[in-house]
């Protein structure tokens, strides 16, 4: 399993997280919730019924919701 990020094209926090992953050469899968009904269900389940993005699932089973770049760096062990 790779890192999976659920987001949407209109979401500025999603764009920021994508840019961070790209700049850090982090391999991830991006899933647009506006184009995938199952994705919306995954996001709502992870967020207790709320549709909060980006919701990012990591290989160790942990989840970050609307993380800052600093939170992403800490999770990935980057400085």
Secondary structure per residue as TSV (DSSP state, phi and psi in degrees):
chain	resnum	aa	ss	phi	psi
A	1	X	-	360.0	138.0
A	2	X	-	-101.3	177.6
A	3	X	E	-68.1	132.8
A	4	X	E	-117.4	124.4
A	5	X	E	-113.8	123.0
A	6	X	E	-97.5	127.3
A	7	X	E	-157.9	-163.3
A	8	X	-	-150.3	153.0
A	9	X	T	-60.9	-29.6
A	10	X	T	-84.2	-5.0
A	11	X	-	-89.7	113.8
A	12	X	H	-66.6	-35.5
A	13	X	H	-66.3	-34.0
A	14	X	H	-66.6	-44.0
A	15	X	H	-61.6	-40.7
A	16	X	H	-63.9	-44.7
A	17	X	H	-65.1	-40.3
A	18	X	H	-61.3	-45.4
A	19	X	H	-61.6	-41.7
A	20	X	H	-61.8	-49.3
A	21	X	H	-58.2	-44.6
A	22	X	H	-62.6	-45.6
A	23	X	H	-65.2	-30.8
A	24	X	T	-92.4	4.2
A	25	X	T	55.8	41.6
A	26	X	-	-89.3	128.1
A	27	X	-	-79.6	124.1
A	28	X	E	-150.5	160.5
A	29	X	E	-108.5	129.0
A	30	X	E	-102.2	128.6
A	31	X	E	-121.7	118.9
A	32	X	E	-85.0	116.2
A	33	X	G	-68.8	-19.1
A	34	X	G	-76.7	-14.2
A	35	X	G	-115.8	9.3
A	36	X	-	-149.2	104.9
A	37	X	H	-60.8	-35.1
A	38	X	H	-65.3	-34.3
A	39	X	H	-63.5	-39.7
A	40	X	H	-61.5	-41.1
A	41	X	H	-63.8	-39.8
A	42	X	H	-62.2	-45.9
A	43	X	H	-63.7	-45.6
A	44	X	H	-63.8	-39.6
A	45	X	H	-64.1	-42.5
A	46	X	H	-68.4	-25.6
A	47	X	T	-114.2	28.5
A	48	X	T	52.6	48.5
A	49	X	T	90.8	-7.9
A	50	X	-	-96.0	150.3
A	51	X	-	-100.8	82.3
A	52	X	-	-111.8	127.6
A	53	X	S	-133.8	153.9
A	54	X	-	-72.6	143.1
A	55	X	E	-114.6	121.3
A	56	X	E	-119.5	125.1
A	57	X	E	-102.5	131.5
A	58	X	-	-106.3	162.8
A	59	X	T	-59.7	-26.9
A	60	X	T	-84.2	3.9
A	61	X	S	92.7	-5.4
A	62	X	-	-80.2	161.5
A	63	X	E	-133.5	136.8
A	64	X	E	-117.7	137.7
A	65	X	E	-119.6	125.8
A	66	X	S	48.3	49.7
A	67	X	-	-74.0	151.1
A	68	X	-	-79.5	168.8
A	69	X	H	-62.0	-36.6
A	70	X	H	-63.7	-40.2
A	71	X	H	-66.6	-38.6
A	72	X	H	-65.2	-42.8
A	73	X	H	-61.1	-44.7
A	74	X	H	-62.7	-42.7
A	75	X	H	-64.2	-37.8
A	76	X	H	-89.0	-4.3
A	77	X	T	73.3	30.2
A	78	X	-	-105.0	156.9
A	79	X	-	-103.2	360.0
